[in-house]
Amino acid sequence: LLLLLAVAVLISCSKDPVADVAPVAPADGEEKVVFDPAQVPYPTLSTYRFFKLPMRRQVPVATVLPYAPITSLFTDYAEKARFVWMPAGSKASYDGDGNALQFPESSVLIKNFYYDGVQPGNTRRIIETRILFKRNGQWEFADYVWNAEQTEAYLDMAGSTTPVTWTDEQGVTRSIQYRIPSAGECQMCHKIGNTPVPIGPKPQNLNADHAFADGVRNQLKKWVEHGFLEPGYPKNIMTTVAWDDPTEPLALRARSYLDANCAHCHAPDRQCSYRAIRFQYNNNGGASNQGICMEPEEPVDPSLTYNIAPGNVARSMVHFRMGSNDEALGMPLIGTSLVHAEGLALIEQYINSLNQTCN
């Protein structure tokens, strides 16, 4: 008995991984996701039964599938764990390399935001779980804020801030007021016109290997095997690359980063569609449409002569906005309070590598 108690204490003091850990024995009925379109969103995250208990371990039940985009949107250095669920017998379908998959009714996309190395205990803290669910042909938002005990998350669409201090893998300690978005803030990014839409689950962002609990598989193939995707999608998908992979070409890394962090607003019928600049990875509009040698529409400083001035970051509006903490000037518009130093360095390297001559 004493030995068992000692083992239990050691386990309770260890860091809980977010996904792909040893399965936890489910309680009766735990493996069955609860999703009643007439009742959602539920007041608590646990009601859906997306995860095995204890829920903080984020181990999905058998019908919930983890996934990860090749390049992710930056959100103040928060880590993210993503999952998808669909009702039995329903499948998503391909709708273009750079378009989100067409999801069936009652689909749910789940995204957890968390930090490791949170002080003073150097622990993992899950801040929020955002879900998108499809009801009556329309996507709807629900955001769940986790309690301090990491035992439950509660529906809260009002928006709020919470202080977070953490130490990263390089030993750097950071402190922020983490912003949990309101329903209106969610829709600023997740919309076409006034219609809510998913952003991340596009074939170009999923066409890569992922370490699932039962082994490494291409994500699109895994979705087909799992029954979540219609087979027959194209095999020659124009695929993004990991922005931080130094073995990939610099231009593709930069374009992948800009696609993940900027393209969902700078596109037709999106939040910043009134700007001419476009950042889609499969953009066929030419260099000027990507901002290269394109004059800013609202000059902030006369020295910023182009959105992207080839070979000169000091004259590039994109680099200036990405490096600004001023709410009126910085980009993206919402979702960050810190400058992504590593992402900014990538874009600086990319701009300095360009050799076009602007007229």
RODO-2510 file (C-alpha; in nm, 4 decimals, decimal comma):
residues 359
     n   res          X          Y          Z
     1     l     0,0000     0,0000     0,0000
     2     l     0,2821     0,2401     0,0898
     3     l     0,4532     0,1617    -0,2422
     4     l     0,1328     0,2340    -0,4345
     5     l     0,0888     0,5624    -0,2516
     6     a     0,4463     0,6636    -0,3345
     7     v     0,3939     0,5890    -0,7015
     8     a     0,0704     0,7888    -0,6997
     9     v     0,2505     1,0902    -0,5526
    10     l     0,5247     1,0719    -0,8156
    11     i     0,2703     1,0555    -1,0960
    12     s     0,0694     1,3462    -0,9592
    13     c     0,3833     1,5641    -0,9496
    14     s     0,4888     1,4907    -1,3060
    15     k     0,4065     1,7123    -1,6051
    16     d     0,0952     1,6012    -1,7921
    17     p     0,1469     1,5906    -2,1709
    18     v    -0,1328     1,7323    -2,3787
    19     a    -0,1806     1,4476    -2,6259
    20     d    -0,0645     1,1039    -2,7360
    21     v    -0,0085     0,9759    -2,3812
    22     a    -0,0924     0,6363    -2,2402
    23     p    -0,4707     0,5890    -2,2472
    24     v    -0,6691     0,6491    -1,9299
    25     a    -0,9313     0,3853    -1,8565
    26     p    -1,2675     0,5436    -1,9454
    27     a    -1,5683     0,5467    -1,7200
    28     d    -1,8947     0,3991    -1,8479
    29     g    -2,0044     0,5826    -2,1593
    30     e    -1,7022     0,8154    -2,1584
    31     e    -1,5934     0,7123    -2,5084
    32     k    -1,9161     0,8463    -2,6597
    33     v    -1,9028     1,2156    -2,7466
    34     v    -2,2106     1,4088    -2,6363
    35     f    -2,3285     1,6582    -2,8961
    36     d    -2,6938     1,7560    -2,9177
    37     p    -2,7374     2,0409    -3,1701
    38     a    -3,0441     2,1605    -2,9811
    39     q    -2,8477     2,1941    -2,6543
    40     v    -2,5019     2,3193    -2,7473
    41     p    -2,3034     2,5082    -2,6406
    42     y    -2,3003     2,3305    -2,3068
    43     p    -2,2048     2,5297    -1,9954
    44     t    -1,8999     2,3088    -1,9274
    45     l    -1,6410     2,1531    -2,1565
    46     s    -1,6549     1,8151    -1,9827
    47     t    -2,0172     1,7688    -2,0919
    48     y    -1,9054     1,6973    -2,4491
    49     r    -1,6774     1,4102    -2,3358
    50     f    -1,4155     1,4899    -2,5991
    51     f    -1,1363     1,3800    -2,3623
    52     k    -1,0620     1,0933    -2,1299
    53     l    -1,0453     1,1719    -1,7601
    54     p    -0,8693     1,3573    -1,6085
    55     m    -0,9557     1,6114    -1,8736
    56     r    -0,6441     1,8229    -1,8190
    57     r    -0,4371     1,5460    -1,9832
    58     q    -0,6165     1,6236    -2,3127
    59     v    -0,6187     1,2601    -2,4237
    60     p    -0,8963     1,2372    -2,6852
    61     v    -1,1546     0,9595    -2,6852
    62     a    -1,1420     0,7201    -2,9789
    63     t    -1,3738     0,9186    -3,2063
    64     v    -1,1862     1,2500    -3,1587
    65     l    -0,8818     1,2962    -3,3822
    66     p    -0,5827     1,5248    -3,3111
    67     y    -0,4334     1,7298    -3,5927
    68     a    -0,1787     2,0058    -3,6422
    69     p    -0,1222     2,2570    -3,9234
    70     i     0,2235     2,2583    -4,0801
    71     t     0,2660     2,6237    -3,9828
    72     s     0,0555     2,7616    -3,7000
    73     l    -0,0773     3,1083    -3,6212
    74     f     0,1321     3,2852    -3,3557
    75     t    -0,0585     3,3694    -3,0355
    76     d     0,1802     3,5173    -2,7784
    77     y     0,3896     3,1989    -2,7709
    78     a     0,0944     2,9888    -2,6512
    79     e     0,1117     2,6199    -2,7375
    80     k    -0,1933     2,4714    -2,9099
    81     a    -0,3471     2,1271    -2,9247
    82     r    -0,6112     2,0779    -3,1936
    83     f    -0,8759     1,8089    -3,2376
    84     v    -1,1677     1,7348    -3,4690
    85     w    -1,4878     1,5359    -3,4218
    86     m    -1,7671     1,4481    -3,6626
    87     p    -2,0821     1,2407    -3,6173
    88     a    -2,0546     0,8764    -3,7168
    89     g    -2,0868     0,8218    -4,0918
    90     s    -2,0282     1,1851    -4,1912
    91     k    -1,7198     1,3075    -4,3762
    92     a    -1,5547     1,6322    -4,4817
    93     s    -1,4694     1,6893    -4,8479
    94     y    -1,1933     1,8599    -5,0439
    95     d    -1,2685     2,2108    -5,1745
    96     g    -0,9317     2,3361    -5,2971
    97     d    -0,5760     2,3340    -5,1624
    98     g    -0,6062     2,6702    -4,9888
    99     n    -0,9691     2,6480    -4,8754
   100     a    -1,0899     2,4960    -4,5508
   101     l    -1,2365     2,1497    -4,5928
   102     q    -1,6114     2,1353    -4,6385
   103     f    -1,7308     1,9920    -4,3079
   104     p    -2,0585     1,8073    -4,2495
   105     e    -2,3337     1,9116    -4,0126
   106     s    -2,2505     1,8903    -3,6390
   107     s    -1,8736     1,8852    -3,6969
   108     v    -1,6655     2,0251    -3,4101
   109     l    -1,3164     2,1785    -3,4238
   110     i    -1,1439     2,1978    -3,0844
   111     k    -0,8375     2,4097    -3,0027
   112     n    -0,6703     2,4236    -2,6624
   113     f    -0,4325     2,7075    -2,5699
   114     y    -0,1759     2,6338    -2,3000
   115     y     0,1677     2,7258    -2,1644
   116     d     0,4405     2,5061    -2,0217
   117     g     0,6794     2,6283    -1,7525
   118     v     0,4137     2,8462    -1,5881
   119     q     0,5453     3,0061    -1,2696
   120     p     0,5778     2,9797    -0,9774
   121     g     0,5361     2,6010    -1,0034
   122     n     0,6906     2,5468    -1,3489
   123     t     0,3743     2,3599    -1,4518
   124     r     0,1459     2,3376    -1,7514
   125     r    -0,1597     2,5631    -1,7542
   126     i    -0,4407     2,5318    -2,0060
   127     i    -0,5935     2,8784    -2,0488
   128     e    -0,8883     2,8201    -2,2795
   129     t    -1,0495     2,5776    -2,5198
   130     r    -1,2089     2,7305    -2,8272
   131     i    -1,4529     2,5265    -3,0310
   132     l    -1,6218     2,5829    -3,3641
   133     f    -1,9300     2,3736    -3,4277
   134     k    -2,1564     2,3516    -3,7302
   135     r    -2,5306     2,3776    -3,6729
   136     n    -2,7978     2,4249    -3,9386
   137     g    -2,5257     2,4776    -4,1976
   138     q    -2,3583     2,7614    -4,0052
   139     w    -2,0450     2,7673    -3,7893
   140     e    -2,0811     2,8949    -3,4327
   141     f    -1,8257     2,9819    -3,1631
   142     a    -1,7941     2,8643    -2,8044
   143     d    -1,5029     2,9473    -2,5736
   144     y    -1,4334     2,7632    -2,2488
   145     v    -1,2100     2,9151    -1,9797
   146     w    -1,0269     2,6687    -1,7538
   147     n    -1,0346     2,6936    -1,3754
   148     a    -0,7195     2,7241    -1,1650
   149     e    -0,7439     2,3591    -1,0606
   150     q    -0,7382     2,2489    -1,4286
   151     t    -1,0372     2,0246    -1,3677
   152     e    -1,3017     2,2027    -1,5752
   153     a    -1,3541     2,4765    -1,8355
   154     y    -1,6611     2,6998    -1,8374
   155     l    -1,8417     2,8667    -2,1266
   156     d    -1,7539     3,2365    -2,1402
   157     m    -1,8082     3,4443    -2,4527
   158     a    -1,7598     3,7864    -2,2912
   159     g    -1,3838     3,8041    -2,3361
   160     s    -1,1324     3,8654    -2,0588
   161     t    -0,7636     3,8781    -1,9696
   162     t    -0,5593     3,6629    -1,7348
   163     p    -0,1981     3,7101    -1,6219
   164     v     0,0510     3,4425    -1,7277
   165     t     0,4189     3,4200    -1,6371
   166     w     0,6167     3,1349    -1,7856
   167     t     0,9727     3,0277    -1,8583
   168     d     1,0345     2,9017    -2,2105
   169     e     1,2683     2,6284    -2,3330
   170     q     1,5529     2,8809    -2,3695
   171     g     1,5179     2,9831    -2,0047
   172     v     1,3598     3,3193    -2,0853
   173     t     1,0852     3,4232    -1,8411
   174     r     0,7982     3,6209    -1,9934
   175     s     0,4876     3,7822    -1,8452
   176     i     0,1750     3,8868    -2,0317
   177     q    -0,1896     3,9677    -1,9855
   178     y    -0,3250     3,6864    -2,2006
   179     r    -0,6353     3,7899    -2,3953
   180     i    -0,9280     3,5472    -2,4098
   181     p    -1,1410     3,6677    -2,7026
   182     s    -1,5055     3,7633    -2,7025
   183     a    -1,7501     3,6272    -2,9594
   184     g    -1,7109     3,9413    -3,1684
   185     e    -1,3330     3,9152    -3,1651
   186     c    -1,3535     3,5524    -3,2797
   187     q    -1,5543     3,6554    -3,5821
   188     m    -1,3079     3,9293    -3,6821
   189     c    -1,0735     3,6594    -3,8114
   190     h    -1,3078     3,3657    -3,8666
   191     k    -1,5362     3,5062    -4,1333
   192     i    -1,6111     3,5447    -4,5012
   193     g    -1,8401     3,8415    -4,5326
   194     n    -2,0403     3,8057    -4,2122
   195     t    -2,0427     3,4256    -4,2185
   196     p    -1,8243     3,2449    -3,9594
   197     v    -1,5764     2,9948    -4,1068
   198     p    -1,2807     2,7800    -3,9956
   199     i    -0,9304     2,9003    -4,0879
   200     g    -0,6713     2,6313    -4,0259
   201     p    -0,7909     2,2920    -4,1576
   202     k    -0,6932     2,3378    -4,5215
   203     p    -0,5387     2,0585    -4,7308
   204     q    -0,2283     2,2722    -4,7887
   205     n    -0,1793     2,2910    -4,4098
   206     l    -0,2611     1,9263    -4,3315
   207     n    -0,0672     1,7441    -4,6028
   208     a     0,2139     1,6324    -4,3716
   209     d     0,2987     1,3592    -4,1230
   210     h     0,1750     1,3732    -3,7643
   211     a     0,2565     1,1526    -3,4654
   212     f    -0,0772     0,9948    -3,3773
   213     a    -0,1157     0,7642    -3,0780
   214     d    -0,1000     0,4605    -3,3081
   215     g     0,1921     0,5818    -3,5179
   216     v     0,3086     0,8470    -3,7631
   217     r     0,0762     0,9022    -4,0600
   218     n     0,0054     1,1658    -4,3217
   219     q    -0,2799     1,3669    -4,1725
   220     l    -0,5042     1,3666    -4,4794
   221     k    -0,4640     0,9902    -4,5145
   222     k    -0,5377     0,9475    -4,1446
   223     w    -0,8551     1,1522    -4,1777
   224     v    -0,9673     0,9224    -4,4600
   225     e    -0,8855     0,6107    -4,2575
   226     h    -1,0677     0,7540    -3,9566
   227     g    -1,3760     0,8232    -4,1681
   228     f    -1,3471     1,2024    -4,1442
   229     l    -1,2535     1,2791    -4,5076
   230     e    -1,3829     1,1642    -4,8442
   231     p    -1,1115     0,9819    -5,0410
   232     g    -1,0094     1,0981    -5,3869
   233     y    -0,8593     1,4372    -5,2997
   234     p    -0,5742     1,5493    -5,5327
   235     k    -0,2318     1,3991    -5,4742
   236     n    -0,0423     1,7068    -5,5958
   237     i    -0,1569     1,9522    -5,3299
   238     m     0,0407     2,2786    -5,3148
   239     t     0,1608     2,2271    -4,9597
   240     t     0,2955     2,4818    -4,7123
   241     v     0,6200     2,4221    -4,5239
   242     a     0,7142     2,4624    -4,1588
   243     w     0,8177     2,8262    -4,1165
   244     d     1,0935     2,7304    -3,8708
   245     d     1,2453     2,4453    -4,0748
   246     p     1,5866     2,5714    -4,1971
   247     t     1,6076     2,2907    -4,4539
   248     e     1,3177     2,4400    -4,6499
   249     p     1,3633     2,7274    -4,8998
   250     l     1,3527     3,0685    -4,7350
   251     a     1,0839     3,2062    -4,9662
   252     l     0,8487     2,9139    -4,8976
   253     r     0,9024     2,9474    -4,5229
   254     a     0,8187     3,3185    -4,5353
   255     r     0,5154     3,2641    -4,7571
   256     s     0,3921     2,9870    -4,5264
   257     y     0,4312     3,2134    -4,2238
   258     l     0,2482     3,5030    -4,3894
   259     d    -0,0279     3,2678    -4,5057
   260     a    -0,0857     3,1375    -4,1514
   261     n    -0,0657     3,4740    -3,9775
   262     c    -0,1990     3,7257    -4,2298
   263     a    -0,3877     3,5674    -4,5202
   264     h    -0,7131     3,4982    -4,3341
   265     c    -0,7691     3,8752    -4,2960
   266     h    -0,6031     3,9997    -4,6164
   267     a    -0,8348     3,8187    -4,8580
   268     p    -1,1584     3,8974    -5,0427
   269     d    -1,4585     3,9444    -4,8111
   270     r    -1,2381     3,9250    -4,5005
   271     q    -1,1618     4,1743    -4,2235
   272     c    -0,8892     4,3562    -4,4206
   273     s    -1,0175     4,2915    -4,7726
   274     y    -1,0158     4,6678    -4,8418
   275     r    -0,6345     4,6458    -4,8535
   276     a    -0,4909     4,5385    -5,1881
   277     i    -0,2159     4,3246    -5,0343
   278     r    -0,2713     3,9456    -5,0351
   279     f    -0,0737     3,6784    -4,8490
   280     q    -0,2313     3,3495    -4,9601
   281     y     0,0289     3,0768    -5,0093
   282     n    -0,1121     2,9923    -5,3528
   283     n    -0,1325     3,3601    -5,4496
   284     n    -0,1072     3,3986    -5,8270
   285     g    -0,1378     3,7759    -5,8264
   286     g     0,2313     3,8437    -5,8718
   287     a     0,4901     4,0157    -5,6574
   288     s     0,2996     4,3427    -5,6210
   289     n    -0,0089     4,1641    -5,4875
   290     q     0,2123     4,0135    -5,2160
   291     g     0,3310     4,3601    -5,1209
   292     i     0,6637     4,3592    -5,3039
   293     c     0,7177     4,7076    -5,4523
   294     m     0,3592     4,7955    -5,3519
   295     e     0,3241     5,1432    -5,2027
   296     p     0,1445     5,1539    -4,8641
   297     e    -0,2132     5,2768    -4,8793
   298     e    -0,1736     5,4600    -4,5478
   299     p     0,1870     5,5796    -4,5113
   300     v     0,2815     5,5768    -4,1441
   301     d     0,6274     5,7170    -4,2078
   302     p     0,7685     5,8631    -4,5322
   303     s     1,0674     5,6314    -4,4994
   304     l     0,8398     5,3259    -4,5368
   305     t     0,8233     5,3447    -4,9134
   306     y     0,6811     4,9990    -4,9901
   307     n     0,4867     4,7263    -4,8115
   308     i     0,7865     4,5079    -4,8919
   309     a     1,0951     4,6923    -5,0182
   310     p     1,3275     4,4302    -5,1682
   311     g     1,6558     4,4148    -4,9792
   312     n     1,5573     4,6875    -4,7332
   313     v     1,3596     4,6108    -4,4157
   314     a     1,3973     4,9718    -4,2985
   315     r     1,1689     5,0784    -4,5847
   316     s     0,9226     4,7862    -4,5553
   317     m     0,5817     4,8532    -4,3987
   318     v     0,5133     4,4813    -4,3396
   319     h     0,8266     4,4445    -4,1289
   320     f     0,7482     4,7664    -3,9394
   321     r     0,3928     4,6593    -3,8530
   322     m     0,4971     4,3072    -3,7509
   323     g     0,7583     4,4586    -3,5176
   324     s     0,5271     4,7108    -3,3505
   325     n     0,3512     4,6700    -3,0143
   326     d     0,1352     4,9758    -3,0807
   327     e    -0,2282     4,8584    -3,1025
   328     a    -0,2966     5,1149    -3,3745
   329     l    -0,0036     5,0077    -3,5911
   330     g     0,0917     4,6497    -3,5090
   331     m    -0,0151     4,3451    -3,7052
   332     p    -0,2002     4,1146    -3,6636
   333     l    -0,4854     4,3311    -3,5382
   334     i    -0,5820     4,1001    -3,2502
   335     g    -0,4562     3,7859    -3,0806
   336     t    -0,1090     3,9082    -2,9862
   337     s     0,0454     4,1470    -2,7374
   338     l     0,4046     4,0356    -2,7963
   339     v     0,6139     4,0670    -3,1096
   340     h     0,7011     3,7255    -3,2483
   341     a     1,0761     3,7817    -3,2556
   342     e     1,1555     3,4615    -3,4447
   343     g     0,8856     3,5203    -3,7049
   344     l     0,9976     3,8796    -3,7512
   345     a     1,3555     3,7611    -3,8019
   346     l     1,2359     3,5218    -4,0732
   347     i     1,0525     3,7979    -4,2610
   348     e     1,3562     4,0262    -4,2260
   349     q     1,5785     3,7575    -4,3753
   350     y     1,3271     3,7040    -4,6547
   351     i     1,2995     4,0748    -4,7405
   352     n     1,6768     4,1121    -4,7429
   353     s     1,7033     3,8194    -4,9846
   354     l     1,4820     3,9847    -5,2486
   355     n     1,6524     4,1588    -5,5387
   356     q     1,3675     4,3049    -5,7439
   357     t     1,4022     4,6634    -5,8609
   358     c     1,1008     4,8824    -5,7862
   359     n     1,0024     5,1439    -6,0422
***
